[in-house]
């Protein structure tokens, strides 16, 4: 039976403590994993930190990776706020990258700011429509969106490979099939003198705009109502289908944007290097952030840091580059498991406070006759 | 004598800072039907859960046949001969009656000798007052038959004390009389004692030998049922300081123009089976039309279809002679509001705050919003005003609505749905699980809305509620309206027969 007193802050503390606890446990397990491989766990932890946040160089590397993670994180977070678990961000990202790489070939003469915007728009539209398709199948046909978005993602990757290695292949790309490279006028440059491209600004603004949309607009509120209780949303006559599909489309557009930015700022052409798992890590980012756009920012930076530390672990300790994937895997499983503890910590806090309050009346000193005080 | 004598002495149970039971004293004489009355939260369920081993009491003692016993686990209670029938069905839907009955026995041999089991079950059935086909599956059973199966499951264990938690809420009046009558016969024959949790005074006076009333975890009344009047029991339940609230005042007025017209409506159920089959009804301004029926006859689907939660397969719905689909702009233009059953599940968003939930109907309209931007301060200010005006008990307008009690959730929904001048109200089981104060609040608000000229369509499983509130009662059976009568001269038994689907649809009585 629940406590009679309602406190709000135990739940807020829990929302912060649970993901942290899961991440710390994941790091501990990672240490164990490293130890089993006959390496020093403490050195691995140290290098993880150094590689992610140790100096200016690692910070730049971290932020470079955080930018697409913010966008793919939103691809999970926004549909989640409308009540859908979409995990197909990788597919939207890949299609977005492809669209950005192909558009200049179909529309020659693009350049400058408007040309770049056109490319980003193409990336966003293709990624958005892909996830919107998953949302539509859910709403109109009752197809589970988690499975369909994952399968659509495989489909997108296969389509991407087919086109890049076939009809769209640049004949000059010999052992690394790519599309024709983008001209300099269409590439995204670095922010000032830092080795961080402008995609970071796009990621940050997308998170901020999403947060404002959800918190302060009627449309964002309506979306949260649908995500919170679809039956109630239908009762009060909200267009639930449109709201859900829109949230999916916007989320997918973010992931598509991430792909476009990766192509325009990093790879300069669409090739297999684009399929590097940012879409899947975005799932983890969103779950750790509890699908809150503002929380996506720090979490994306943290996981960007883990990714950045991978090469340092390889160079210094001889661990395979993929060992960071093990850390991510541990984190994901533990984050999902920690959901099972939801309410327990807040409940325990509440019980502890209840007991303290229950004791308090007896703890107040009774009125004692003078002379008997100890 | 097989029937059990059970006494509890000053039983206490505490959850955190909440004292659910403090001085629960109960004396069940062997071979009697003992009614346990009390408002929601009075501790009835906690008390019987202490008896059935679901909880362990913190203080006080339980005496069985005069000997003190500590009950710490359900298995122990079963071994002592205490059986419990829960309010919600616990039958396995995909298994036959025979399989369900066998499951109730608990420990089973690795290989089941079905022929022997069937013979034993057939013999057992012959000794019970109820007849059920051993090969039927629960999906083929009516709610009443399922309730009988629940009771049979317990009778199979030959309990010395049978506890029933509101067993008649899903039954027609006739079925309720049949079940309770059979149990009373069994008790009076000395085969078992019966502890009956109920909130219906009629059942207490008609079937119980003794009655105990709990309030805030304490016994406040105990005596022979024949010596107690409903008024005295109600007073004991609510406390002497408060009197029974006056029934809502009905203004005599001729019904106004037709507000809601449902014509040949067809709606499918969850599994795609037809649930509402060509239903036609109409509601006029200034009247309450009650829909009576045994649960599962299409009421839920009908109301969900009318409120836009479920798709129509055929037929039409009109409000004020205009087609109506439950869309938001239609709700707002035609002032259609709704009180669905289980408000937390159907009319609220549990994770959002009280203020957010109060704004669900009009958050995009001035003055709460401006060009798509929400004025949270205005939404919160209005919420504070409503909380004060309707006496809603909450930690504040920012508390999540899921932290409120059922009565206060319903008050939040009432404030939202009835505060604007609603012209049509669609209501389903509005007082299910609420305490007296909340029930009279809800009924008063509904009657006030009706008196102000609102058309009210109300589905309820509680016939007494319909008889006291409605102007006109229609009976739904198998997804169709099969009977219609004015509430003032309605006959319970006639209604019950139509609810059970025993009569063919006849000429509609005026």
Interface residues (C-beta under 8 A of the other chain):
Chain A: X1 X2 X3 X4 X5 X6 X7 X8 X216 X217 X218 X219 X221 X222 X224 X225 X228 X229 X231 X232 X234 X235 X236 X237 X238 X239 X350 X351 X354 X355 X357 X358
Chain B: X15 X16 X17 X18 X20 X46 X307 X308 X309 X326 X327 X328 X329 X330 X331 X332 X338 X340 X345 X346 X347 X348 X349 X350 X351 X352 X356 X360 X361 X363 X364 X369 X372 X373 X374 X376 X394 X395 X398 X399 X400 X403
